[in-house]
Amino acid sequence: MLNSDRITLIHGDCLEEMKKIPDKSIDLVLTDPPYGIDSHSKNASRSNLAVAKDYGKCEWDKNIPEKRIFSEMFRVSKNQIIFGGNYFVEYLKNSPCWIFWDKDNGNNDFADGELIYTSFSSSVRKIKWRWAGMLQEDMKNKDIRVHPTQKPRGVLKWILEKYSNKGQTILDPFMGSGTTGVACKELNRNFIGIEINCCVLYINAIALVITGIIDYLVAFFPSFNVVIGYTFTVCI
Ligand SMILES: C[S@@+](CC[C@H](N)C(=O)[O-])C[C@H]1O[C@@H](n2cnc3c(N)ncnc32)[C@H](O)[C@@H]1O
C-alpha cells in the first residue's frame, strides 16, 4: 500500500480491501467497474477519426463484479457515482440523477456516449467531452492514454467539482490507471484507489508530475519501473 495524508494507492482485490474500511467513512465512491463486455479496446478504429491503438484483451472484463462488491461500495460510502451504470442496474437503486457523457465521437458505430449512475437526488446532467482515439476534448492538454478503458481526466474533474467538495475523501475501488486519483489530487480531494492488476496499475506520469504525486511515489518506491517515458508501472 502507498499512503500519504491525502493519497492512498492499494494493490489488491477491492472486495477484501473495502472490508477494512468503516461504514460511511467515504464521502463518495467514484468508479468505473468492469462492464463485463470483454473489451478488446481499439480506440475509434471503426471511424476515420483517428488511428487505432490496440491495448490488447481485457481479461478482467469478462464479467461484471459480484454483487458483494457493490454492497461494500454502498456500505463504506455516503454517495456513489458509477460509470457504465446501465451494465449494473440489477445492483443499483432508482435515481433521478444520471449523467450522460457525450463522447462527441463522430459518425461511426461506437456508442455516442456513456451512462453514469449517481446516488444524488438532483437532475439528469450531460457533459460533452470528446474522447475518440487520438482525438480528445482538450488537444493542447491531452491525457496520455495508457489503459484500455481509461476515462478522461476532464470528465472526472467535472464530476468531482459538481458532486464533491474540497477535503472530502473519494474512493475508486477499480482504479485502473488512476485517473480518478489524478483528478482528486488536482482538485484537493483525498483519494483512496484500489487496483487488482499490477500490469494495469499505470499512472499517468505527466499528470502526476503536474500534481506532484510522482515525488511521493518515487520517495516510497525507489525501484519504480519507468516505461516508455510517460508511464509508470507499479508492482507492489
Ligand atoms: C474499467 S477499468 C478502470 C479504468 C480507469 N477508470 C482509468 O481511467 O484508468 C477497471 C479496472 O478494475 C480492475 N479490477 C477488476 N477487478 C478488480 C477487483 N476485484 N479489485 C480491484 N480492481 C479490479 C481492472 O484491472 C481494471 O484496471
The ligand as an ORCA input file, in Angstrom:
! r2SCAN-3c Opt
* xyz 0 1
  C     -12.710     -0.078    -16.346
  S     -11.147     -0.217    -15.644
  C     -10.890      1.333    -14.818
  C     -10.183      2.336    -15.702
  C      -9.966      3.668    -15.003
  N     -11.225      4.371    -14.860
  C      -8.971      4.532    -15.738
  O      -9.299      5.692    -16.103
  O      -7.847      4.082    -15.980
  C     -11.451     -1.342    -14.337
  C     -10.221     -1.754    -13.561
  O     -10.652     -2.552    -12.456
  C      -9.642     -3.508    -12.175
  N     -10.277     -4.576    -11.374
  C     -11.073     -5.587    -11.810
  N     -11.489     -6.338    -10.766
  C     -10.958     -5.766     -9.638
  C     -11.034     -6.072     -8.233
  N     -11.757     -7.125     -7.790
  N     -10.379     -5.276     -7.372
  C      -9.653     -4.221     -7.793
  N      -9.532     -3.879     -9.127
  C     -10.189     -4.641    -10.024
  C      -9.157     -3.921    -13.572
  O      -7.849     -4.466    -13.519
  C      -9.230     -2.598    -14.333
  O      -7.964     -1.948    -14.343
*
